[in-house]
Amino acid sequence: MTRTRSCFSRSLLCALLLILLAADGLQASVPTEPPTFSNPLVIDNPFSPFVVDGVQSHRGKSDGERTAVVNLFKAETRDFSWGGGTVSTRILQETEFEAGVLEEISQNFFAQADDGTVYYFGEVVDIYEDGQIVDHEGSWLVGGATLPGDPPDTGNAADPTIFMPGNPEVGDQFKPEDLFPLVDETVTILAMDVRVRVEAGRYLNAMKVRETSLLPDSDPEKKWYAPGLGAVKTRASGEKLGLIASTLEHQED
């Protein structure tokens, strides 16, 4: 009996060690070293692709009101000074409507590192009321405001953030926005190869994530990403949004 218990204890200990090692390895796909950008304008990360002149449309509801988001993958680029050099970024324009009224237009800046990770260099936000820009809340850029059109109160980030790992795995955690109390967002990958259905189609190899924030009045969100398309579905308390049309093509495994 003593020997049996001893063998069982050793087996249990080994199993626990394997679990701990596996849990520690869940973070392996999130880069910890500074990125290298040899060709930053080529963004072909499956879960965050950028196709120049591409268009995507989403629609949903927020607290009972109809919402819509249109993404434009612009041909223009913007350069940022970082790491002793210059990094060129792609520009994704997001236009948001609520109850048919323009609410917000943001310019988002992305570059892909040599390992396939997509980095976020910030965003310039225009918030509208009655067709007029009334605020730029949430604007932040690597290096702060450097162009005449940048809002003067733009947050100044020292480094770009990870928007999408090059090889995402379950358990990965990263912060696309990390300039508290101006912006803050943490993403945790919950599942890979999941099914998701939206108006634009049914996808079998999607990735499911949870987004949380330290900002007040911020509710957790769940998002689903499909290869070749990016985010196709969003769910939060009182909110839902789904892809209805895209000029980008879904990629099968």
C-alpha positions as CSV (number, residue, x, y, z in Angstrom):
1,M,0.0,0.0,0.0
2,T,2.8,2.4,0.9
3,R,4.5,1.8,-2.4
4,T,1.3,2.2,-4.3
5,R,0.6,5.5,-2.7
6,S,4.2,6.6,-3.4
7,C,3.8,5.8,-7.1
8,F,0.5,7.5,-7.2
9,S,2.0,10.6,-5.5
10,R,4.9,10.7,-8.0
11,S,2.4,10.4,-10.9
12,L,0.2,13.1,-9.5
13,L,3.2,15.4,-9.1
14,C,4.4,14.8,-12.6
15,A,0.9,15.5,-13.9
16,L,0.8,18.7,-12.0
17,L,4.2,19.8,-13.3
18,L,3.1,19.1,-16.8
19,I,0.0,21.2,-16.3
20,L,2.0,24.1,-14.9
21,L,4.5,23.9,-17.7
22,A,1.7,23.9,-20.2
23,A,0.0,26.8,-18.6
24,D,3.3,28.7,-18.6
25,G,3.7,27.9,-22.2
26,L,0.4,29.4,-23.1
27,Q,2.0,32.8,-23.2
28,A,4.8,31.7,-25.6
29,S,3.2,33.0,-28.7
30,V,2.9,36.6,-27.4
31,P,6.2,38.4,-28.2
32,T,8.1,39.9,-25.3
33,E,11.1,41.3,-27.2
34,P,10.9,44.6,-29.2
35,P,9.6,43.9,-32.7
36,T,11.6,44.2,-36.0
37,F,9.8,45.8,-38.9
38,S,11.4,44.9,-42.2
39,N,8.3,45.2,-44.3
40,P,5.6,46.6,-42.0
41,L,3.1,47.5,-44.7
42,V,2.5,43.9,-45.7
43,I,-0.1,42.8,-43.1
44,D,-1.2,39.2,-43.9
45,N,-1.8,38.0,-40.3
46,P,-4.8,35.7,-40.8
47,F,-6.8,37.1,-37.9
48,S,-5.9,40.8,-38.7
49,P,-5.4,41.1,-42.4
50,F,-5.1,44.4,-44.3
51,V,-6.3,44.5,-47.9
52,V,-5.8,47.9,-49.5
53,D,-9.1,49.5,-50.6
54,G,-11.0,46.7,-48.8
55,V,-14.4,47.5,-47.3
56,Q,-16.3,45.7,-44.5
57,S,-19.8,46.4,-43.1
58,H,-21.1,45.4,-39.7
59,R,-24.5,46.0,-38.1
60,G,-26.1,45.3,-34.8
61,K,-27.8,46.9,-31.7
62,S,-26.7,48.9,-28.7
63,D,-29.2,49.3,-25.9
64,G,-32.0,48.8,-28.4
65,E,-30.7,51.2,-31.0
66,R,-29.6,50.1,-34.4
67,T,-25.9,50.4,-34.9
68,A,-23.6,50.1,-38.0
69,V,-19.8,50.1,-38.5
70,V,-18.1,50.5,-41.8
71,N,-14.3,49.7,-42.1
72,L,-12.3,51.2,-44.9
73,F,-8.8,49.8,-45.5
74,K,-7.2,52.9,-46.9
75,A,-4.3,53.2,-49.4
76,E,-2.7,56.0,-47.5
77,T,0.0,55.3,-45.0
78,R,1.5,57.1,-42.0
79,D,5.1,57.0,-40.7
80,F,6.0,56.9,-37.0
81,S,9.4,57.5,-35.4
82,W,10.1,54.6,-33.1
83,G,13.1,52.5,-32.0
84,G,15.6,54.8,-33.6
85,G,14.1,54.6,-37.0
86,T,10.8,55.1,-39.0
87,V,8.0,52.6,-39.2
88,S,5.3,52.9,-41.9
89,T,1.8,52.0,-40.9
90,R,-1.5,51.1,-42.7
91,I,-4.6,53.1,-41.9
92,L,-7.9,51.5,-41.0
93,Q,-10.8,53.9,-40.9
94,E,-13.8,52.9,-38.7
95,T,-17.0,54.9,-39.1
96,E,-19.7,54.2,-36.5
97,F,-23.4,55.0,-36.7
98,E,-26.2,54.8,-34.1
99,A,-29.9,55.0,-35.1
100,G,-28.7,56.2,-38.5
101,V,-26.7,59.1,-37.1
102,L,-22.9,59.5,-37.4
103,E,-21.3,58.9,-34.0
104,E,-17.6,58.5,-34.5
105,I,-14.8,58.2,-37.1
106,S,-11.4,56.9,-36.1
107,Q,-8.2,56.4,-38.0
108,N,-6.3,53.4,-36.7
109,F,-2.6,52.7,-37.5
110,F,-1.1,49.2,-37.9
111,A,2.1,47.6,-38.9
112,Q,3.2,44.0,-39.1
113,A,6.5,42.8,-37.5
114,D,8.7,40.2,-39.1
115,D,7.2,37.4,-36.9
116,G,3.7,38.1,-38.2
117,T,2.5,40.0,-35.1
118,V,0.4,43.0,-35.9
119,Y,1.2,46.1,-33.8
120,Y,-1.0,49.0,-33.0
121,F,0.5,52.5,-33.3
122,G,-2.6,54.3,-32.0
123,E,-5.7,56.0,-33.3
124,V,-7.1,59.4,-33.9
125,V,-10.8,59.6,-32.8
126,D,-13.4,62.2,-34.0
127,I,-16.6,62.1,-32.0
128,Y,-19.7,63.7,-33.6
129,E,-22.9,65.4,-32.4
130,D,-25.3,66.8,-34.9
131,G,-22.8,66.4,-37.7
132,Q,-20.0,68.3,-35.9
133,I,-16.8,67.1,-34.2
134,V,-17.2,67.7,-30.5
135,D,-14.5,65.6,-28.9
136,H,-11.4,63.4,-29.6
137,E,-11.7,61.2,-26.5
138,G,-9.6,58.0,-26.8
139,S,-7.0,59.4,-29.2
140,W,-3.5,58.2,-28.6
141,L,-0.4,57.7,-30.8
142,V,3.1,56.4,-30.5
143,G,5.0,59.7,-30.0
144,G,1.9,61.7,-29.4
145,A,0.6,64.4,-31.7
146,T,3.1,65.0,-34.5
147,L,1.0,66.1,-37.4
148,P,-1.1,69.3,-37.8
149,G,-4.4,67.3,-37.8
150,D,-3.7,65.4,-34.6
151,P,-5.8,66.5,-31.6
152,P,-3.5,68.5,-29.2
153,D,-4.6,66.3,-26.3
154,T,-3.7,63.1,-28.0
155,G,-2.1,60.5,-25.6
156,N,1.6,59.9,-26.0
157,A,2.6,56.2,-26.0
158,A,6.2,55.3,-25.9
159,D,5.8,52.0,-27.8
160,P,3.3,50.3,-30.1
161,T,1.1,47.6,-28.6
162,I,0.3,44.1,-29.7
163,F,-2.9,44.0,-31.6
164,M,-2.8,40.4,-32.8
165,P,0.0,37.8,-32.2
166,G,1.5,36.1,-35.2
167,N,0.6,32.7,-33.9
168,P,-2.2,33.1,-31.4
169,E,-2.9,30.3,-28.9
170,V,-5.5,29.6,-26.3
171,G,-4.6,31.4,-23.1
172,D,-2.6,34.2,-24.7
173,Q,-3.1,37.6,-23.1
174,F,-2.0,41.0,-24.5
175,K,-3.0,44.7,-24.3
176,P,-3.8,46.4,-27.6
177,E,-4.4,49.6,-25.6
178,D,-2.2,50.4,-22.7
179,L,-2.3,54.0,-21.7
180,F,-4.4,54.2,-18.6
181,P,-6.5,56.2,-17.7
182,L,-6.9,57.4,-21.3
183,V,-7.3,54.0,-22.9
184,D,-7.0,50.4,-21.6
185,E,-7.8,47.0,-23.1
186,T,-6.7,43.5,-22.3
187,V,-7.4,40.6,-24.7
188,T,-7.5,36.9,-23.6
189,I,-7.8,34.2,-26.2
190,L,-10.5,31.8,-25.1
191,A,-10.7,29.3,-27.9
192,M,-9.5,28.4,-31.4
193,D,-11.2,26.6,-34.3
194,V,-14.7,27.5,-33.1
195,R,-17.8,27.9,-35.1
196,V,-19.4,31.3,-35.6
197,R,-22.4,32.4,-37.7
198,V,-23.1,35.9,-38.8
199,E,-25.1,37.4,-41.7
200,A,-22.0,37.4,-43.9
201,G,-21.5,33.7,-43.5
202,R,-20.7,30.7,-41.3
203,Y,-17.1,30.1,-40.3
204,L,-15.7,26.9,-38.7
205,N,-12.2,28.0,-37.8
206,A,-12.7,31.2,-35.9
207,M,-10.9,32.4,-32.8
208,K,-12.9,33.6,-29.7
209,V,-11.5,36.2,-27.4
210,R,-12.5,38.2,-24.3
211,E,-11.8,41.9,-24.0
212,T,-11.7,43.6,-20.6
213,S,-10.8,47.1,-19.5
214,L,-9.8,48.9,-16.3
215,L,-11.7,52.0,-17.4
216,P,-14.9,52.9,-15.5
217,D,-18.2,51.8,-16.9
218,S,-16.5,49.3,-19.3
219,D,-18.2,46.0,-19.7
220,P,-16.4,42.8,-20.9
221,E,-16.8,42.0,-24.6
222,K,-16.5,38.7,-26.5
223,K,-15.3,38.8,-30.1
224,W,-14.9,36.2,-32.8
225,Y,-12.2,36.5,-35.5
226,A,-12.3,34.6,-38.8
227,P,-9.1,34.0,-40.9
228,G,-8.9,36.4,-43.7
229,L,-11.6,38.7,-42.3
230,G,-10.7,39.7,-38.8
231,A,-13.4,40.4,-36.3
232,V,-16.8,39.1,-37.5
233,K,-18.9,39.2,-34.3
234,T,-19.0,41.1,-31.0
235,R,-21.1,40.5,-28.0
236,A,-21.3,42.6,-24.8
237,S,-24.0,43.6,-22.2
238,G,-26.8,45.2,-24.2
239,E,-24.7,45.2,-27.4
240,K,-24.2,43.0,-30.5
241,L,-22.5,43.5,-33.8
242,G,-21.9,41.2,-36.7
243,L,-20.3,41.3,-40.2
244,I,-22.8,41.6,-43.0
245,A,-20.5,42.1,-46.0
246,S,-16.8,42.2,-46.8
247,T,-14.6,42.5,-49.9
248,L,-11.9,40.6,-47.9
249,E,-11.9,36.8,-48.5
250,H,-12.3,34.2,-45.8
251,Q,-9.4,31.8,-45.6
252,E,-10.0,28.1,-44.9
253,D,-7.5,26.1,-42.9
